[in-house]
Amino acid sequence: MNSLGWLFISFAWSAIICLTIFCFYKVLFTKKKEITLVTAGDRARWGSRLGLILAMAGNAIGLGNFLRFPVQAAANGGGAFMIPYFCAFLLLGIPLMWVEWGIGRYGGAKGGHGTTPGMFNLMWKHPAAKYIGSLGMVLPFTVVVYYVFIESWTLAFSWYSATGAYFGSTSREAMGQFLQGYQGVVSNQHFSSLGPALIFLAITLAINYFFLYKGLSKGIEILAKIGMPVLFLFAIILVIRVLTLGTPDPAQPEWNVMNGLAFIWKPDFGSLSKASVWLAAAGQIFFTLSLGQGMVCTYASYVRENEDVALNGLSTCATNEFAEVVLGGTIAIPVAVAFFGLAETKVIASQGAFNLGFQSLPVIFQKIPLGQMFGAMWFFLLFIAGITSSVALSSPAIAFFEDELKWKRSKAVNVTFAFQVFCTLLVVIFLKHGFLDELDFWGGTFGLVVFAIIEVIVFAWIFGIDKGWEELHKGADIKIPVIFKFIMKYITPLYILIILVAWFFQNFIGVIFMKGVSPENAPYVWLARGFFLLFILIANLMVYFAWKKKKQSLAIHK
């Protein structure tokens, strides 16, 4: 790696590590570090501040931190990618995180609302506000119905690594066949049915159900307190193992981890003139911090009015970035270069995150000592990252039933899961026809950008940036630099608008007219679109009946 590459990696790592240390020092050593009440009124509360931050970090840290980020960095200018990445982090990620924390706490403290329909209705006195806010339930539900299936792959492959089930499939092509057989895309010598996939999906759903059923402090928070330390421990062990690999093949001295790091971090400044690189960096920030989907608002709604959101929001960002840039950027791509060489790794990176994680790395695990153990650790790390995100994705719908319809937790979880399981089975059955990809575009790509700009406009323009700024500083343990007041009101919405326009011309038009979709898959793509519209219709009907019920209740009490 040349001196510029080392400069970029040193700056990025140092900045993120220092920010993470600062945040956790402030969290652990401020006088108000513990939230002493578990319940307040009829609404649950977080049992501890550390548990809240770990749960928020678990919501943000997902498969994208360890698979998508290194692929994006390698494909978009290496170290130079970090320039637009950090610009997006400062101008989009952190401001949006504060906006969502502020919206969430305000809605929970002022009106007992755990979802954006109620929150928007409080902040924007307009009949349409609550219906627009329904996107904060639709988007996470759309994502979770396919995310849990992908999450179940990681649990399965952790088991298959530990037992050595795929050992013997020593090429990427062979591992591709193994993965496709497991997914039910093809029938081969490894899998003759969807049985194994359905078993691991059932286990994954059962674990999700258990922690959601147990509630906030006894379920989700416990999962975060156990899962996140295990995730970081496994990731650090894998980073150490990668960095100590050296040159696995003496006949190929250029195939080494340092060249793998150089592949990610060596800057290609020519790429900065490409709009696609800036778009990719902004998109990665959205995905990695789980912004524009409503989950942060829901989790923040369980924080009391006088509890900090400024430091908590920054801590969430810092923890996520440590997992992504320091750990995620050091495992998958560098080890691929060490075993496949730079040219082949470029091909792997161009084929996407799943090919890297589920095809290339299992081949490598078969070539190193204790490969079964390291493989099991890698995939279980991904499973933890997945499950802490999926419980967050399910939470807005459950919170709506609890807060707006006054259902008991058990009923809210049961109804949500019954519909979720049905929709997930459709994803499993129609996977090879593009059903999952279509849901991902609407719920996990285009939709979140649209909702993010709505959130910023509601918070900074309709509610008002002065009131919003005051709200963010209630009980704050840090003072947010005043420049962010200007950024939230002007720069962040403009940045998102540019992304939205760019995505419209680059992706949206092609998706609308199903460019590249084969005729036999077209009906399934339309089916996915139909389900997304159905989710929107159901969410708006629930909002309508919830508010109608409230009006009737108020009339009776008068």
Secondary structure, 3 states (H helix, E strand, C coil): CCHHHHHHHHHHHHHHHHHHHHHHHHHHHCCCCCCCCCEECCEECCCCHHHHHHHHHHHHCCHHHHHHHHHHHHHCCHHHHHHHHHHHHHHHHHHHHHHHHHHHHHHHHHHCCCCHHHHHHHHCCCCCHHHHCCHHHHHHHHHHHHHHHHHHHHHHHHHHHHHCCCCCCCCHHHHHHHHHHHHCCCCCCCCCCCHHHHHHHHHHHHHHHHHHHCCHHHHHHHHHHHHHHHHHHHHHHHHHHHHCCCCCCCCCCCCCHHHHHHHHHCCCHHHHHCHHHHHHHHHHHHHHHCCCCCHHHHHHCCCCCCCCCHHHHHHHHHHHHHHHHHHHHHHHHHHHHHHHCHHHHHHHHHCCHHHHHHHHHHHHHCCCCCHHHHHHHHHHHHHHHHHHHHHHHHHHHHHHHHHCCCCCHHHHHHHHHHHHHHHHHHHHHCHHHCHHHHHHHHHHHHHHHHHHHHHHHHHHHHCCHHHHHHHHCCCCCCCCCCHHHHHHHHHHHHHHHHHHHHHHHHHHHHHHCCCCCCCCCHHHHHHHHHHHHHHHHHHHHHHHHHHHHHHHHHHHHC
